[in-house]
Amino acid sequence: MANGARFDARSNSAAHRTLPLGSTVRVTNLDNGRSAEVKVDDRGPYARNRVIDVSPRTASDLGMRDQGTAPVVVTPLDVPGRVAER
């Protein structure tokens, strides 16, 4: 992965094109309302119309593993280098 670690399919890892590595985000599946917190450890996705790739475990938690994709909202929770608002 872009952070130098070996990928673990059971982790809460995610890939995002622009968020800093180490960011924590909430991914919410708009089809069923399920959410999961993931850590951005990699770069991607490089497929069109995709904003984030999540690990297989997280995809299962979000109820989207079988179909492979779902409409989601990505909410940043902790972004390295960003000053928290007061």
OpenMM code with the backbone's topology and positions (N, CA, C; nanometers):
from openmm import Vec3, app, unit

residues = "MET ALA ASN GLY ALA ARG PHE ASP ALA ARG SER ASN SER ALA ALA HIS ARG THR LEU PRO LEU GLY SER THR VAL ARG VAL THR ASN LEU ASP ASN GLY ARG SER ALA GLU VAL LYS VAL ASP ASP ARG GLY PRO TYR ALA ARG ASN ARG VAL ILE ASP VAL SER PRO ARG THR ALA SER ASP LEU GLY MET ARG ASP GLN GLY THR ALA PRO VAL VAL VAL THR PRO LEU ASP VAL PRO GLY ARG VAL ALA GLU ARG".split()
positions = [
    Vec3(0.0839, -0.1172, 0.0000),
    Vec3(0.0000, 0.0000, 0.0000),
    Vec3(0.0887, 0.1240, 0.0000),
    Vec3(0.0284, 0.2371, -0.0261),
    Vec3(0.1054, 0.3612, -0.0362),
    Vec3(0.1749, 0.3987, 0.0948),
    Vec3(0.1236, 0.3496, 0.2084),
    Vec3(0.1868, 0.3821, 0.3359),
    Vec3(0.3014, 0.2875, 0.3690),
    Vec3(0.3285, 0.1891, 0.2822),
    Vec3(0.4387, 0.0971, 0.3017),
    Vec3(0.4008, -0.0331, 0.3708),
    Vec3(0.2801, -0.0420, 0.4240),
    Vec3(0.2349, -0.1641, 0.4926),
    Vec3(0.1802, -0.2646, 0.3921),
    Vec3(0.1771, -0.3890, 0.4332),
    Vec3(0.1175, -0.4949, 0.3524),
    Vec3(-0.0347, -0.4890, 0.3716),
    Vec3(-0.1099, -0.5059, 0.2624),
    Vec3(-0.2555, -0.5002, 0.2681),
    Vec3(-0.3109, -0.6181, 0.3475),
    Vec3(-0.4055, -0.5906, 0.4368),
    Vec3(-0.4758, -0.6922, 0.5152),
    Vec3(-0.6240, -0.6805, 0.4833),
    Vec3(-0.6804, -0.7809, 0.4195),
    Vec3(-0.8213, -0.7782, 0.3788),
    Vec3(-0.9166, -0.7684, 0.4969),
    Vec3(-0.8680, -0.7998, 0.6181),
    Vec3(-0.9530, -0.7928, 0.7377),
    Vec3(-0.9424, -0.6586, 0.8090),
    Vec3(-0.8650, -0.5673, 0.7552),
    Vec3(-0.8435, -0.4378, 0.8195),
    Vec3(-0.9550, -0.3400, 0.7841),
    Vec3(-0.9422, -0.2205, 0.8395),
    Vec3(-1.0345, -0.1129, 0.8043),
    Vec3(-0.9674, -0.0138, 0.7095),
    Vec3(-0.8804, -0.0642, 0.6241),
    Vec3(-0.8069, 0.0202, 0.5295),
    Vec3(-0.8953, 0.0697, 0.4165),
    Vec3(-0.8558, 0.1854, 0.3635),
    Vec3(-0.9252, 0.2417, 0.2485),
    Vec3(-0.8232, 0.3113, 0.1596),
    Vec3(-0.8627, 0.3298, 0.0342),
    Vec3(-0.7807, 0.4037, -0.0615),
    Vec3(-0.8599, 0.5248, -0.1080),
    Vec3(-0.7942, 0.6402, -0.1093),
    Vec3(-0.8570, 0.7644, -0.1555),
    Vec3(-0.7536, 0.8411, -0.2347),
    Vec3(-0.7987, 0.9119, -0.3381),
    Vec3(-0.7043, 0.9821, -0.4256),
    Vec3(-0.6408, 1.1047, -0.3613),
    Vec3(-0.7151, 1.1800, -0.2783),
    Vec3(-0.6648, 1.3099, -0.2344),
    Vec3(-0.6498, 1.3275, -0.0837),
    Vec3(-0.7251, 1.2552, -0.0025),
    Vec3(-0.7119, 1.2718, 0.1425),
    Vec3(-0.5731, 1.2274, 0.1872),
    Vec3(-0.5138, 1.2978, 0.2818),
    Vec3(-0.3808, 1.2581, 0.3287),
    Vec3(-0.3810, 1.1169, 0.3866),
    Vec3(-0.2719, 1.0441, 0.3628),
    Vec3(-0.2574, 0.9129, 0.4250),
    Vec3(-0.2647, 0.9305, 0.5757),
    Vec3(-0.3323, 0.8378, 0.6427),
    Vec3(-0.3509, 0.8462, 0.7866),
    Vec3(-0.4821, 0.9106, 0.8268),
    Vec3(-0.5557, 0.9649, 0.7305),
    Vec3(-0.6867, 1.0240, 0.7607),
    Vec3(-0.7837, 0.9158, 0.8045),
    Vec3(-0.8725, 0.9517, 0.8967),
    Vec3(-0.9820, 0.8639, 0.9370),
    Vec3(-1.1099, 0.9248, 0.8843),
    Vec3(-1.1907, 0.8425, 0.8168),
    Vec3(-1.3159, 0.8909, 0.7588),
    Vec3(-1.4287, 0.7936, 0.7915),
    Vec3(-1.5506, 0.8454, 0.7905),
    Vec3(-1.6689, 0.7615, 0.8020),
    Vec3(-1.7246, 0.7419, 0.6620),
    Vec3(-1.7463, 0.6179, 0.6236),
    Vec3(-1.8066, 0.5846, 0.4949),
    Vec3(-1.9478, 0.5359, 0.5241),
    Vec3(-2.0458, 0.5991, 0.4616),
    Vec3(-2.1856, 0.5612, 0.4813),
    Vec3(-2.2438, 0.5128, 0.3504),
    Vec3(-2.2985, 0.3921, 0.3523),
    Vec3(-2.3649, 0.3333, 0.2363),
    Vec3(-2.5044, 0.3948, 0.2280),
    Vec3(-2.5315, 0.4686, 0.1219),
    Vec3(-2.6597, 0.5375, 0.1079),
    Vec3(-2.7752, 0.4424, 0.0773),
    Vec3(-2.7452, 0.3206, 0.0324),
    Vec3(-2.8517, 0.2243, 0.0043),
    Vec3(-2.9132, 0.1665, 0.1309),
    Vec3(-2.8313, 0.1523, 0.2385),
    Vec3(-2.8839, 0.0882, 0.3588),
    Vec3(-2.8553, 0.1645, 0.4881),
    Vec3(-2.7820, 0.2757, 0.4806),
    Vec3(-2.7540, 0.3570, 0.5982),
    Vec3(-2.6416, 0.3066, 0.6869),
    Vec3(-2.5804, 0.1940, 0.6551),
    Vec3(-2.4708, 0.1422, 0.7367),
    Vec3(-2.3471, 0.2289, 0.7213),
    Vec3(-2.2738, 0.2461, 0.8320),
    Vec3(-2.1516, 0.3267, 0.8312),
    Vec3(-2.0366, 0.2483, 0.8914),
    Vec3(-1.9161, 0.2867, 0.8523),
    Vec3(-1.7942, 0.2284, 0.9089),
    Vec3(-1.6853, 0.3342, 0.9065),
    Vec3(-1.5999, 0.3318, 1.0085),
    Vec3(-1.4835, 0.4187, 1.0103),
    Vec3(-1.3673, 0.3442, 0.9469),
    Vec3(-1.2961, 0.4128, 0.8573),
    Vec3(-1.1817, 0.3533, 0.7901),
    Vec3(-1.0635, 0.4490, 0.7970),
    Vec3(-0.9456, 0.3932, 0.7771),
    Vec3(-0.8237, 0.4733, 0.7745),
    Vec3(-0.7692, 0.4720, 0.6325),
    Vec3(-0.7387, 0.5892, 0.5801),
    Vec3(-0.6844, 0.6011, 0.4446),
    Vec3(-0.5361, 0.5650, 0.4496),
    Vec3(-0.5062, 0.4469, 0.3945),
    Vec3(-0.3698, 0.3946, 0.3950),
    Vec3(-0.3134, 0.3765, 0.2553),
    Vec3(-0.3945, 0.4057, 0.1539),
    Vec3(-0.3521, 0.3769, 0.0171),
    Vec3(-0.4097, 0.4816, -0.0769),
    Vec3(-0.3594, 0.4828, -0.1988),
    Vec3(-0.4064, 0.5722, -0.3033),
    Vec3(-0.4968, 0.4969, -0.3994),
    Vec3(-0.5915, 0.5672, -0.4560),
    Vec3(-0.6890, 0.5095, -0.5479),
    Vec3(-0.8255, 0.5557, -0.5028),
    Vec3(-0.9302, 0.5095, -0.5542),
    Vec3(-0.9413, 0.4157, -0.6654),
    Vec3(-0.9142, 0.4859, -0.7979),
    Vec3(-0.8806, 0.4086, -0.8965),
    Vec3(-0.8509, 0.4648, -1.0265),
    Vec3(-0.9594, 0.4336, -1.1287),
    Vec3(-1.0638, 0.3662, -1.0857),
    Vec3(-1.1795, 0.3412, -1.1725),
    Vec3(-1.2674, 0.4660, -1.1742),
    Vec3(-1.3264, 0.4945, -1.2871),
    Vec3(-1.4142, 0.6109, -1.2992),
    Vec3(-1.5324, 0.6004, -1.2039),
    Vec3(-1.5785, 0.7154, -1.1593),
    Vec3(-1.6989, 0.7273, -1.0766),
    Vec3(-1.6872, 0.6603, -0.9410),
    Vec3(-1.5673, 0.6370, -0.8929),
    Vec3(-1.5487, 0.5819, -0.7594),
    Vec3(-1.4692, 0.6815, -0.6764),
    Vec3(-1.5121, 0.7011, -0.5525),
    Vec3(-1.4452, 0.7996, -0.4675),
    Vec3(-1.3572, 0.7356, -0.3611),
    Vec3(-1.3842, 0.6087, -0.3273),
    Vec3(-1.3070, 0.5418, -0.2231),
    Vec3(-1.3134, 0.3915, -0.2461),
    Vec3(-1.2052, 0.3234, -0.2141),
    Vec3(-1.2026, 0.1768, -0.2113),
    Vec3(-1.1876, 0.1364, -0.0660),
    Vec3(-1.2635, 0.0371, -0.0228),
    Vec3(-1.2532, -0.0114, 0.1141),
    Vec3(-1.2124, -0.1585, 0.1129),
    Vec3(-1.1602, -0.2056, 0.2257),
    Vec3(-1.1192, -0.3456, 0.2377),
    Vec3(-1.2409, -0.4372, 0.2282),
    Vec3(-1.2187, -0.5634, 0.1955),
    Vec3(-1.3305, -0.6580, 0.1903),
    Vec3(-1.4091, -0.6664, 0.3212),
    Vec3(-1.3404, -0.6616, 0.4352),
    Vec3(-1.4106, -0.6659, 0.5632),
    Vec3(-1.5033, -0.5459, 0.5788),
    Vec3(-1.4534, -0.4283, 0.5448),
    Vec3(-1.5351, -0.3076, 0.5558),
    Vec3(-1.6506, -0.3122, 0.4568),
    Vec3(-1.6259, -0.3627, 0.3367),
    Vec3(-1.7337, -0.3769, 0.2386),
    Vec3(-1.8433, -0.4676, 0.2937),
    Vec3(-1.8053, -0.5746, 0.3633),
    Vec3(-1.9053, -0.6617, 0.4266),
    Vec3(-1.9808, -0.5875, 0.5357),
    Vec3(-1.9077, -0.5132, 0.6193),
    Vec3(-1.9720, -0.4358, 0.7261),
    Vec3(-2.0724, -0.3356, 0.6700),
    Vec3(-2.0407, -0.2811, 0.5534),
    Vec3(-2.1285, -0.1819, 0.4902),
    Vec3(-2.2404, -0.2466, 0.4080),
    Vec3(-2.2372, -0.3789, 0.3950),
    Vec3(-2.3405, -0.4489, 0.3199),
    Vec3(-2.3294, -0.4309, 0.1702),
    Vec3(-2.2057, -0.4163, 0.1205),
    Vec3(-2.1874, -0.3939, -0.0229),
    Vec3(-2.0858, -0.4886, -0.0854),
    Vec3(-2.0496, -0.5918, -0.0143),
    Vec3(-1.9450, -0.6811, -0.0657),
    Vec3(-1.9921, -0.7585, -0.1885),
    Vec3(-2.1145, -0.8081, -0.1867),
    Vec3(-2.1619, -0.8890, -0.2991),
    Vec3(-2.1727, -0.8098, -0.4283),
    Vec3(-2.2266, -0.6867, -0.4221),
    Vec3(-2.2409, -0.6075, -0.5440),
    Vec3(-2.1124, -0.5345, -0.5825),
    Vec3(-2.0204, -0.5165, -0.4879),
    Vec3(-1.8908, -0.4577, -0.5194),
    Vec3(-1.8851, -0.3063, -0.5116),
    Vec3(-1.9936, -0.2394, -0.5408),
    Vec3(-1.9975, -0.0931, -0.5301),
    Vec3(-2.1325, -0.0513, -0.4732),
    Vec3(-2.1359, 0.0700, -0.4219),
    Vec3(-2.2601, 0.1272, -0.3703),
    Vec3(-2.2405, 0.2779, -0.3637),
    Vec3(-2.3492, 0.3532, -0.3685),
    Vec3(-2.3353, 0.4979, -0.3475),
    Vec3(-2.3020, 0.5235, -0.2004),
    Vec3(-2.1992, 0.6040, -0.1781),
    Vec3(-2.1550, 0.6310, -0.0412),
    Vec3(-2.1309, 0.7795, -0.0201),
    Vec3(-2.1272, 0.8168, 0.1069),
    Vec3(-2.0823, 0.9492, 0.1488),
    Vec3(-1.9582, 0.9271, 0.2326),
    Vec3(-1.8542, 1.0056, 0.2066),
    Vec3(-1.7290, 0.9972, 0.2812),
    Vec3(-1.7184, 1.1236, 0.3667),
    Vec3(-1.7158, 1.1056, 0.4992),
    Vec3(-1.7094, 1.2173, 0.5930),
    Vec3(-1.5761, 1.2141, 0.6663),
    Vec3(-1.4887, 1.3118, 0.6433),
    Vec3(-1.3607, 1.3155, 0.7149),
    Vec3(-1.3834, 1.3346, 0.8652),
    Vec3(-1.3152, 1.2544, 0.9470),
    Vec3(-1.3228, 1.2659, 1.0922),
    Vec3(-1.1940, 1.3204, 1.1504),
    Vec3(-1.0810, 1.2724, 1.1001),
    Vec3(-0.9498, 1.3166, 1.1475),
    Vec3(-0.8558, 1.3199, 1.0269),
    Vec3(-0.8110, 1.4391, 0.9924),
    Vec3(-0.7229, 1.4560, 0.8775),
    Vec3(-0.5916, 1.5159, 0.9247),
    Vec3(-0.4814, 1.4412, 0.9125),
    Vec3(-0.3516, 1.4931, 0.9558),
    Vec3(-0.3205, 1.6275, 0.8892),
    Vec3(-0.2738, 1.7209, 0.9711),
    Vec3(-0.2367, 1.8516, 0.9189),
    Vec3(-0.3497, 1.9517, 0.9138),
    Vec3(-0.4723, 1.9077, 0.9379),
    Vec3(-0.5854, 2.0005, 0.9371),
    Vec3(-0.6137, 2.0430, 1.0793),
    Vec3(-0.6268, 2.1732, 1.1004),
    Vec3(-0.6552, 2.2267, 1.2316),
    Vec3(-0.8025, 2.2077, 1.2617),
    Vec3(-0.8322, 2.1531, 1.3792),
    Vec3(-0.9714, 2.1303, 1.4197),
    Vec3(-1.0425, 2.2634, 1.4377),
    Vec3(-1.1678, 2.2676, 1.3953),
    Vec3(-1.2489, 2.3888, 1.4122),
    Vec3(-1.2953, 2.3976, 1.5569),
    Vec3(-1.3082, 2.5196, 1.6056),
    Vec3(-1.3537, 2.5395, 1.7437),
    Vec3(-1.4985, 2.5714, 1.7491),
] * unit.nanometer
topology = app.Topology()
chain = topology.addChain("A")
for resn in residues:
    res = topology.addResidue(resn, chain)
    for name in ("N", "CA", "C"):
        topology.addAtom(name, app.Element.getBySymbol(name[0]), res)
